Amino acid sequence: MITKPTTKFALVDTQGVVVDGATEIDVTNDVGSWKELEIEQCREDTTGVISEVSFPITFHFAAKELLEKLFEANGFYAEALFRIYKRADFSDDYTLVREMRLDFSTYKADRNGVEIESINDDLSEYISSRKSTKYDIKVSEIADSKKWRYERMTLLNRGTWSIASWDGNPDNMAGSVIQVADGRIGTLRMNKNAVEMTPGGAENKFSDQEWTDFVMADSPTAGVYKLETDFYQQAAAKGGVEGGLQQLIAVKIDAKVCASHSHDNLSGDHFRCVLLCGTEDYGYKVVKAWQPDGLSVTPSIHWEWNIHWTSAGDPDLEEHFNVSNIILRRGERLAFAVINDKTSTLVPHDDYIRVWTEDDPLVELTYKDQGNPRDIDVIDPGVLLQEFIDRMTGQDKNQRAYTGRIDWGDLYPARVGIFAAESLRGFQEAVLHGKFSDFVDWMHALGYEYGIVRNHILFKPRDQYFLKETTALELSGDEVSDLEIDAADDYAYTNVKIGYDKQDYESINGRAEANGTFEYTTGFLRREEKTLELISPYRADSIGIELLCREADNKSKSTDDSADNDIFFVALGGDGNSYATYKAQQITDKDTGVKMFNAPFNPYCLVQANRSLLGITTTRLQFAGTDMNRNASIGSENIYRDVVIATSDQLFRPVTYSFATGNFKDLPLPEKWNGLVKFTFDGVRRTGFIRKIMKNYSLETETDWQLWAFQ
């Protein structure tokens, strides 16, 4: 009786170049380096377990001739399948153990044989070869039927002015000292320092205010003054708060003003510093007035005002604005002036007051505005995932063989939506510029990992790929040999960076953005710094989203922007015909009061979603700093504090178990790959998660195991 070989090999010419594509050619005796045919089950860091085969195989004789003809015909586009069969003991029947595609880009031939590598024909191979390819995807082809109804953010705008001080030297009076004749009103010289006005907002005017001495013309309405041109701020003639004709303006004045009369300095009752509000056509009214604080005799007799005033909460303003603050209607102006309503005793009216300032006075004005709502195309991340798979594999979307899905679990309280920067800017045919590797890195930073079984990829919360309640395999003491226990240097991190790349904004509001990079120390010391980076390539900065929308409001959409290739994501809510911004949690800047969305994706929240991964290294993350806002909060939550991680949250211990088993022991089934492998060695019971297994089905050699230690 002739005993059949334990292992059988076969080739299939799938293109039918040499033989019929349905014909399987037995090449059991033509495989030279079959001892290298190992199958690997492994994780990429903390992904799910993935099965891979990619080893060089040497073919001789008939197999060599077949492969040479295929390569000669089609070069590295040639195709062939290599199959491995295993015969069970006491049986003549073979069972297919593995089917692999040959990679003709690795083809090497000489007179002795052909060497070529085998690769899986499953999704993992397409991902390995095309994950970094950037695809231009039309948003209209993958957008959700529902749009994101974006109710715009209220942002802060600010302008500051300085008033030139006089040092008392008569030679330096020009440009620093003004004269206001009796019975007249004069505006102070104010130089505009800086204006931080958010693009696309209300088109307010911030101007230098020159000195002009105006006659207090007669008016049918008492207290109305006619100024010709000078003002330091004018509310927008258009734009501003949606549907509104007015803006709430906050004014702050810190100034020491001095005045002396050319003829009579004994009385200051006729001199007033005033804030005026009005228009060129209808005149100005005094909305706030300051009488002199007192008379000073140094270096000469003069009157002084020490003004330290903020408009917010001042009841004097209620008479004009009906609120304790300043409200400007469209086109209204503000001016800072000195009134001299003293009646001159001379003819003609040659008496005047000389006015100057000291100690570098400063005037500041701030206001908030909000753009009109926008309907923005939003993309379901699962749809984008499938689109990447379709493009990487080149498959027909109507007959998909390769698929992907996301199981979001309960890591976040809101729905996740993705959108392209070009959608924010209102491009008619917006394009998302993205690559699969960025998608993976984004999911990784959010606390998700993927697993691949043949032609399907599944993203889910990281912990679900480390199943503590599932037993992948039981190994008895006599099945395990050569145990080694090593520290896992892979997770010996000294620092952690988590969040998003720093963004630079041309806006005062940029300082409010809190979704940047947070840095922590782990408390672990080593010779060299080792940093874990969980940085999302996709952006979640609400200020950046708002500013791009304002650029669309304010500029031509054909203008290139450095952020055009960026991809954003947002926390969404709403069950109606459109999605709404999730606002159950909001980020608040304590300095400006600006409220921002995407609180669930703040780096502090990402830390919570990645607790099990971070817990491998440390039980306490010590907050070190951030490259963005340092004075914000989510509700009353302090987002800049240390984070304590319980040992029970640890994904696994930073220890590896390495050992060997006999070839007879089969590998765990795919549905149990991510469970615990339990084994006994020297009477000690241990458990761990698969890190890597190497098995050779062709030789009766040991199988090598590496586990992440759990217990």
C-alpha positions in Angstrom: 0.0 0.0 0.0 1.3 3.4 -1.0 0.9 6.1 1.6 0.0 9.5 0.3 2.0 12.6 1.4 0.7 14.4 4.5 0.7 17.7 2.5 -0.3 18.3 -1.0 0.4 21.5 -3.1 -1.4 22.7 -6.2 -1.3 25.6 -8.7 -4.2 27.1 -10.6 -3.7 29.2 -13.8 -6.7 31.6 -13.0 -6.3 33.5 -16.3 -6.2 30.3 -18.4 -3.0 31.4 -20.2 -1.4 28.0 -20.2 -4.1 25.6 -18.9 -7.8 25.9 -18.3 -8.5 28.1 -15.3 -10.6 25.5 -13.7 -7.8 22.9 -13.8 -5.8 22.3 -10.7 -2.2 21.2 -11.3 -0.6 19.0 -8.6 2.9 20.4 -7.8 3.6 18.5 -4.6 6.9 17.3 -5.8 7.8 20.7 -7.5 7.9 22.9 -4.4 11.5 23.4 -3.1 11.3 25.7 -0.1 8.1 24.5 1.3 9.5 24.5 4.8 9.0 28.3 4.7 5.3 28.1 4.3 4.2 29.5 7.6 0.9 31.0 8.5 0.9 34.0 10.8 -1.9 35.2 13.1 -1.0 38.5 14.6 -2.1 41.9 15.7 -0.8 45.3 14.5 -0.3 46.9 17.9 -3.7 46.6 19.5 -5.9 45.7 16.4 -7.9 42.6 16.3 -6.0 39.4 15.3 -5.4 39.1 11.5 -4.3 36.0 9.6 -1.5 36.6 7.1 0.7 34.6 4.7 3.5 36.2 2.8 6.6 34.1 2.4 8.9 33.2 -0.6 8.3 29.8 -2.3 10.7 28.1 -4.7 9.2 26.1 -7.6 11.0 23.6 -9.8 10.2 21.3 -12.8 6.7 21.6 -14.2 5.6 24.3 -11.7 8.7 26.3 -12.7 7.7 26.0 -16.4 4.1 27.1 -15.7 5.1 30.2 -13.8 7.7 31.2 -16.4 5.0 31.1 -19.1 2.6 33.1 -17.1 5.2 35.8 -16.3 6.3 35.9 -19.9 2.7 36.5 -21.0 1.6 39.1 -18.5 4.6 40.2 -16.4 3.8 41.2 -12.9 0.1 41.3 -13.8 0.1 37.5 -14.2 -2.1 35.6 -11.8 -2.0 32.1 -10.2 -3.3 30.5 -7.1 -1.3 28.3 -4.7 -3.2 25.8 -2.6 -2.1 23.8 0.4 -4.0 20.6 1.4 -3.5 18.6 4.5 -4.3 14.9 4.9 -5.7 13.7 8.2 -4.2 10.6 9.9 -5.7 7.4 8.8 -7.4 9.0 5.8 -6.7 9.4 2.0 -8.8 12.6 1.7 -7.2 16.0 1.6 -8.7 19.1 3.2 -7.9 22.6 1.8 -5.9 24.4 4.5 -5.0 27.6 2.7 -5.4 29.2 -0.7 -3.0 32.0 -1.6 -2.4 34.3 -4.6 1.1 34.5 -6.0 2.6 37.9 -6.2 4.4 38.2 -9.6 5.9 41.5 -8.6 8.3 39.4 -6.5 9.1 37.0 -9.3 12.7 35.8 -9.6 13.9 33.1 -12.0 17.1 31.3 -12.8 17.9 28.0 -14.4 17.3 26.1 -11.1 13.9 27.5 -10.3 11.4 30.3 -9.8 11.1 32.1 -6.4 7.9 34.0 -5.8 6.0 35.2 -2.7 2.5 34.3 -1.8 0.0 36.8 -0.6 -3.6 36.5 0.7 -6.3 37.3 -1.7 -8.3 38.9 1.1 -8.9 42.5 2.1 -5.8 42.8 4.2 -3.6 42.6 1.1 -5.4 45.4 -0.7 -5.1 47.5 2.5 -1.4 46.8 2.8 -0.7 47.9 -0.7 -3.1 50.9 -1.1 -3.7 52.3 2.4 -1.6 55.4 1.8 -3.1 56.3 -1.6 -5.0 59.6 -1.5 -8.3 59.4 -3.3 -10.4 62.4 -4.5 -14.0 61.5 -3.7 -16.9 63.6 -4.8 -18.9 64.4 -1.7 -22.2 64.3 -3.7 -21.6 60.6 -4.4 -21.3 59.5 -0.7 -23.2 62.3 1.2 -26.0 61.4 3.6 -29.5 62.3 2.4 -29.8 64.5 5.5 -27.6 67.6 5.8 -26.1 69.1 8.9 -28.1 72.3 9.8 -25.2 74.3 11.3 -26.5 77.1 13.6 -23.5 79.3 13.5 -21.2 80.1 16.4 -21.2 83.5 18.1 -17.7 84.8 17.9 -15.9 87.7 19.5 -14.4 90.8 17.7 -12.1 93.4 19.2 -10.5 96.7 18.5 -8.1 98.8 20.6 -7.0 102.4 20.3 -4.4 104.5 22.1 -4.3 108.2 22.7 -1.0 109.9 22.4 0.2 111.2 25.8 1.9 114.6 26.4 5.0 114.7 28.5 4.6 118.4 29.5 7.3 119.7 27.1 5.9 122.6 25.1 8.0 121.5 22.1 6.0 118.2 22.0 2.5 119.6 22.1 1.8 119.0 18.4 0.0 115.8 17.9 -0.6 115.3 21.7 -2.5 118.4 22.8 -5.8 119.6 21.3 -7.7 122.9 21.7 -11.5 123.1 22.2 -12.9 126.6 22.0 -15.6 127.7 24.4 -19.0 126.6 23.2 -17.6 123.8 21.0 -16.9 120.1 21.1 -13.6 118.4 20.1 -12.8 114.8 19.4 -9.6 113.3 20.9 -6.9 111.9 18.7 -7.2 108.1 18.9 -4.9 105.8 17.0 -6.2 102.4 16.0 -3.8 99.8 17.4 -5.2 96.5 16.4 -8.4 95.1 15.0 -9.3 91.5 15.4 -12.4 91.1 13.4 -13.5 87.6 12.4 -13.7 87.3 8.5 -17.2 87.0 7.2 -18.8 88.7 10.2 -20.4 92.1 10.5 -18.6 94.6 8.4 -18.0 97.1 11.2 -15.6 100.0 10.6 -12.7 100.6 13.0 -11.0 104.0 12.3 -8.4 106.4 13.6 -10.1 109.3 15.3 -8.6 112.7 14.4 -8.9 115.9 16.4 -11.7 118.2 15.1 -13.2 121.2 16.9 -16.9 121.3 16.1 -19.4 124.0 16.7 -22.3 122.8 18.9 -24.9 123.7 16.3 -28.4 124.6 17.2 -30.7 121.6 17.0 -34.4 121.1 17.4 -33.7 118.2 19.7 -31.9 119.1 22.9 -28.6 117.4 23.4 -28.0 116.4 19.8 -24.6 117.3 18.4 -23.7 117.5 14.7 -20.3 116.0 14.0 -19.1 116.0 10.4 -16.8 112.9 9.9 -14.8 111.9 12.9 -15.6 108.7 14.7 -13.6 105.7 16.0 -16.1 102.9 15.4 -19.1 102.4 13.2 -21.5 99.5 13.3 -21.9 97.5 10.1 -24.2 99.0 7.5 -24.9 95.4 6.5 -24.3 91.9 7.9 -24.1 91.4 11.7 -26.4 89.3 13.7 -28.8 87.3 11.6 -32.0 89.2 11.0 -31.0 91.9 13.5 -30.5 95.6 13.0 -28.4 96.1 16.1 -25.3 94.9 17.9 -24.3 94.7 21.6 -21.1 96.6 22.0 -18.8 96.5 25.0 -16.6 99.5 25.5 -13.7 99.8 28.0 -11.9 103.1 28.6 -8.8 103.6 30.8 -7.6 107.1 30.4 -6.2 110.1 32.4 -7.4 113.2 30.6 -6.3 116.7 31.6 -7.6 120.2 30.6 -6.7 123.8 31.4 -8.7 126.9 30.3 -6.9 129.7 28.6 -8.6 132.4 30.8 -10.5 130.9 33.7 -9.4 127.7 35.5 -11.4 128.2 38.7 -14.4 126.3 37.5 -14.6 122.9 35.8 -18.3 122.6 35.7 -18.4 123.4 32.0 -15.9 120.7 30.9 -17.0 117.1 30.3 -15.4 114.0 28.7 -18.1 112.3 26.8 -18.9 109.1 24.8 -21.1 110.0 21.8 -23.3 107.8 19.8 -25.2 108.7 16.6 -24.9 109.2 12.8 -23.6 111.9 10.5 -27.1 112.5 9.2 -29.1 112.6 12.4 -26.5 113.8 14.9 -24.9 112.5 18.1 -26.1 112.2 21.6 -24.1 111.9 24.8 -24.5 108.4 26.2 -22.0 108.7 28.9 -20.4 111.8 30.5 -17.6 112.3 33.0 -17.1 115.4 35.1 -13.6 116.2 36.2 -12.4 114.4 39.3 -10.7 117.5 40.6 -8.2 120.4 40.2 -4.5 119.7 40.1 -1.9 122.4 40.6 1.2 120.4 39.4 3.0 121.3 37.2 0.4 124.0 36.5 -3.3 124.4 37.3 -5.5 122.0 35.3 -8.5 119.7 35.7 -8.1 115.9 35.6 -10.3 113.0 34.7 -9.3 109.5 35.8 -11.6 107.3 33.8 -11.6 103.5 34.4 -14.9 102.5 32.8 -16.6 99.4 31.3 -19.9 99.8 29.6 -21.3 96.4 30.6 -23.6 96.9 33.7 -23.5 100.7 33.7 -27.1 101.9 34.6 -26.4 105.4 33.1 -26.6 103.7 29.6 -30.2 102.6 30.2 -31.6 106.1 29.4 -30.3 105.9 25.8 -30.2 102.1 25.1 -32.8 100.7 27.5 -30.1 98.3 28.7 -27.0 98.6 30.9 -24.7 98.4 27.9 -24.2 99.9 24.4 -26.4 98.8 21.5 -25.6 100.1 18.0 -28.0 100.1 15.2 -26.7 99.6 11.7 -24.6 102.5 10.6 -24.4 104.1 14.1 -21.1 105.5 15.3 -19.2 106.0 18.5 -16.9 109.0 19.2 -14.8 109.9 22.3 -14.7 113.7 22.8 -14.5 116.7 25.2 -17.3 119.2 25.5 -16.5 122.8 26.5 -19.9 124.5 27.0 -18.4 127.5 28.8 -19.7 130.8 27.5 -16.8 132.9 26.4 -16.5 136.4 27.9 -14.4 137.6 25.0 -15.4 138.9 21.6 -14.6 137.1 19.3 -14.8 133.7 21.1 -11.0 133.2 21.5 -11.1 131.4 24.9 -10.5 127.7 24.8 -9.4 124.7 26.8 -6.2 122.8 26.1 -6.7 119.0 26.4 -4.1 116.3 26.8 -3.7 112.8 28.2 -1.2 111.1 30.4 -0.1 107.6 31.2 -0.9 106.1 27.7 -4.7 105.8 27.8 -6.3 102.8 26.1 -9.8 102.4 24.6 -11.1 98.9 23.8 -14.2 97.8 22.1 -15.6 94.3 21.7 -18.7 92.8 20.2 -20.0 89.4 19.2 -21.7 88.4 16.0 -23.1 85.3 14.4 -23.4 84.2 10.7 -26.4 82.8 9.0 -27.2 79.1 9.3 -25.7 76.7 6.8 -26.8 73.4 5.4 -23.6 71.3 5.1 -23.2 67.9 3.4 -22.3 65.3 5.9 -20.9 61.8 5.4 -21.5 58.8 7.5 -18.1 57.3 8.5 -19.3 53.8 7.6 -20.1 55.0 4.1 -16.7 56.6 3.8 -15.1 53.4 5.0 -16.9 51.3 2.3 -15.9 53.9 -0.3 -12.2 53.5 0.6 -12.6 49.7 0.3 -14.3 50.0 -3.1 -11.5 52.2 -4.4 -8.7 50.1 -2.9 -10.1 46.8 -4.3 -11.5 48.3 -7.6 -14.6 46.2 -7.0 -18.0 46.6 -8.6 -20.2 48.4 -6.0 -23.2 46.4 -7.2 -21.5 43.1 -6.5 -19.3 43.7 -3.5 -16.9 41.0 -2.3 -15.1 43.3 0.2 -17.1 45.1 2.9 -16.5 47.2 6.0 -18.6 48.2 9.0 -18.3 50.3 12.2 -19.7 49.2 15.5 -19.6 52.5 17.5 -20.4 50.9 20.9 -21.0 53.4 23.7 -17.7 55.4 23.8 -19.4 58.6 22.7 -22.9 60.1 23.4 -23.5 61.5 19.9 -23.6 60.4 16.3 -20.4 61.1 14.3 -20.5 62.9 11.0 -17.6 63.6 8.6 -17.4 66.5 6.1 -14.9 67.9 3.7 -13.4 71.4 4.0 -14.6 72.2 0.5 -18.2 71.5 1.8 -17.7 74.1 4.5 -16.5 76.6 1.9 -19.6 76.0 -0.2 -17.9 74.5 -3.3 -20.6 73.5 -5.8 -18.8 70.2 -6.4 -17.0 69.6 -3.1 -14.4 66.9 -3.0 -13.1 64.9 0.0 -9.3 64.3 -0.3 -8.6 61.3 1.9 -6.7 58.1 2.4 -7.5 54.9 4.3 -4.5 55.2 6.6 -5.7 58.5 7.9 -9.1 57.0 8.5 -7.5 54.2 10.5 -5.4 56.7 12.5 -8.5 58.8 13.2 -10.4 55.8 14.5 -7.4 54.7 16.5 -7.2 58.1 18.3 -11.0 57.8 19.1 -10.4 54.5 20.8 -11.3 52.1 18.0 -9.5 49.2 16.3 -10.1 47.0 13.3 -10.1 43.3 12.7 -10.1 41.6 9.3 -11.6 38.2 8.6 -11.1 37.3 4.9 -12.9 40.0 3.0 -14.6 41.9 5.8 -13.1 44.7 8.1 -14.9 45.7 11.3 -14.0 48.7 13.5 -15.2 48.6 17.1 -14.1 49.8 20.5 -10.6 48.6 21.3 -11.8 46.6 24.4 -14.0 44.5 22.2 -10.9 43.0 20.5 -9.6 41.8 23.8 -12.4 39.5 25.1 -11.7 38.6 28.7 -14.7 36.4 29.0 -13.9 34.4 25.8 -11.5 31.4 25.8 -9.6 31.2 22.5 -7.7 28.0 23.3 -6.7 25.9 26.3 -3.2 24.5 26.5 -2.2 21.9 29.1 1.1 21.8 30.8 2.5 19.0 28.6 1.6 21.0 25.4 3.8 24.0 26.2 7.6 24.3 26.2 10.3 26.9 26.4 8.3 29.7 28.1 10.0 33.1 28.2 8.6 36.1 30.0 9.7 39.6 28.8 8.9 43.2 29.5 6.9 44.7 26.6 9.1 47.7 25.7 6.5 48.6 23.1 4.4 50.1 25.9 7.1 51.6 28.1 6.0 55.2 27.3 7.2 58.2 29.2 4.8 60.7 27.6 1.5 60.8 25.8 0.3 63.2 23.2 -3.4 63.0 22.3 -5.8 65.2 20.3 -5.2 67.1 17.1 -2.5 69.0 15.3 -2.2 72.7 16.3 -4.1 75.1 14.1 -3.2 78.8 13.6 -6.1 81.2 13.1 -6.2 84.8 12.1 -8.8 85.6 14.7 -9.0 86.6 18.3 -11.3 83.6 18.7 -8.6 81.2 17.8 -7.2 81.5 21.4 -10.5 80.1 22.6 -10.2 76.7 20.7 -9.5 73.9 23.1 -9.4 70.9 20.7 -5.6 70.8 20.1 -2.9 68.6 21.5 -2.9 67.6 25.2 0.4 66.3 26.7 0.7 64.0 29.7 3.5 62.3 31.5 3.1 58.7 32.7 5.5 58.7 35.6 7.7 56.1 34.0 11.4 57.0 33.6 13.9 55.5 31.1 17.1 56.5 29.4 15.3 57.9 26.3 12.0 59.6 25.9 9.3 57.4 24.4 6.0 59.1 23.4 2.7 57.5 22.6 1.0 59.7 20.0 -2.8 59.5 19.5 -3.2 62.4 17.1 -6.2 62.4 14.8 -5.6 63.5 11.2 -9.2 64.6 11.1 -10.0 67.9 12.7 -12.6 68.6 15.4 -11.9 72.3 16.1 -15.2 74.2 16.0 -13.4 77.6 15.6 -11.7 76.2 12.4 -15.1 75.0 11.1 -16.7 78.4 11.8 -13.9 80.4 10.2 -14.0 78.3 7.0 -17.7 79.0 6.8 -17.0 82.7 7.3 -14.5 82.6 4.5 -17.2 81.2 2.3 -19.4 84.1 3.4 -16.7 86.7 2.7 -14.6 85.5 -0.2 -14.8 84.0 -3.7 -15.1 80.2 -3.4 -12.6 79.8 -6.2 -9.8 81.1 -3.9 -7.5 78.4 -2.7 -7.2 77.9 1.0 -4.5 75.9 2.9 -7.3 73.9 4.7 -9.0 72.8 1.5 -7.7 69.3 1.8 -8.6 68.9 5.5 -11.3 66.6 6.8 -13.4 67.5 9.7 -15.8 65.6 11.9 -18.6 66.7 14.3 -20.8 65.4 17.0 -24.4 65.4 15.7 -27.9 65.0 17.2 -31.4 65.5 15.9 -34.0 63.1 14.5 -35.7 65.4 12.0 -35.1 66.1 8.4 -31.6 67.4 9.1 -28.9 66.8 11.7 -28.3 69.3 14.5 -25.1 70.1 16.3 -24.8 68.1 19.5 -24.9 70.6 22.4 -25.6 68.6 25.5 -22.0 69.1 26.2 -20.2 72.3 25.2 -16.7 73.7 25.7 -16.7 77.2 27.2 -13.7 79.6 27.0 -13.6 81.3 30.4 -11.9 84.4 29.1 -14.2 85.4 26.3 -17.3 83.3 27.1 -17.2 81.8 23.6 -19.0 78.5 23.5 -17.8 75.7 21.2 -19.2 72.4 20.1 -17.5 69.0 19.7 -17.0 68.7 23.4 -17.2 64.8 23.2 -14.0 64.9 21.1 -11.9 67.2 23.3 -8.6 65.5 24.1 -9.6 65.1 27.7 -12.6 63.0 26.4 -10.3 61.0 24.1 -8.2 60.1 27.1 -11.3 58.6 28.7 -12.1 56.6 25.5 -8.5 55.3 25.4 -8.2 54.4 29.1 -7.6 50.7 28.6 -4.7 51.4 26.1 -3.2 54.1 28.3 -3.6 51.9 31.3 -1.1 49.4 29.9 1.6 51.9 30.8 0.4 53.8 33.8 -2.3 54.2 36.5 -2.0 58.0 36.5 -1.6 60.4 33.6 -0.2 63.7 34.8 -1.3 66.7 32.7 1.6 68.6 31.3 0.2 71.2 28.9 -1.6 72.0 25.7 -0.8 74.0 22.6 -4.2 75.5 22.5 -6.6 77.1 25.0 -5.5 76.6 28.6 -8.6 78.2 30.3 -11.7 76.3 29.1 -14.1 73.8 30.6 -16.8 71.3 29.6 -19.6 72.4 31.9 -18.0 72.4 35.4 -15.4 69.7 34.4 -11.8 70.6 34.7 -10.3 69.2 31.4 -6.7 70.0 32.4 -6.4 67.7 35.4 -4.6 64.4 35.9 -6.4 61.2 35.0 -6.4 58.2 37.3 -6.8 54.8 35.5 -7.8 51.8 37.5 -5.8 48.6 37.1 -9.1 46.8 36.1 -9.3 49.2 33.1 -5.9 47.9 31.8 -6.2 46.3 28.4 -3.4 43.8 29.2 -0.1 43.9 31.2 3.0 45.2 29.5 4.5 41.7 29.5 4.9 39.1 26.7 4.7 35.3 27.1 6.7 33.5 24.4 6.5 29.7 24.1 6.2 26.8 21.7 3.6 24.0 21.1 3.7 20.9 19.0 2.6 21.1 15.3 -0.4 18.9 16.0 -2.1 21.7 17.9 -4.4 23.7 15.6 -4.8 27.5 15.8 -7.8 29.1 17.3 -10.8 29.6 15.1 -11.4 33.2 13.7 -14.5 33.7 15.9 -12.3 33.2 19.0 -9.0 34.8 17.9 -9.5 37.8 20.2 -10.2 35.8 23.3 -7.8 34.6 26.0 -5.3 31.8 25.4 -5.0 29.8 28.7 -2.0 27.7 29.4 -0.1 26.0 32.2 3.7 25.9 32.6 5.6 24.5 35.5 2.4 24.2 37.4 1.5 27.9 37.0 -1.7 28.9 35.3 -1.3 31.9 32.9 -3.5 33.7 30.4 -2.9 36.2 27.6 -4.1 37.6 24.3 -2.6 36.6 21.0 0.1 38.9 19.8 1.6 36.6 17.2 1.4 32.9 16.3 3.6 31.3 13.6 2.6 27.9 12.3 4.0 25.7 9.5 1.4 23.3 8.1 4.0 21.7 5.9 6.5 20.4 8.5 6.1 18.7 11.8 7.8 21.7 13.5 6.9 23.5 16.6 4.4 26.4 16.5 5.7 29.7 18.0 3.4 31.7 20.2 3.6 35.3 21.6 0.9 36.5 24.0 0.2 39.8 25.7 0.0 38.8 29.3 -3.4 39.2 31.0 -2.7 37.2 34.2 
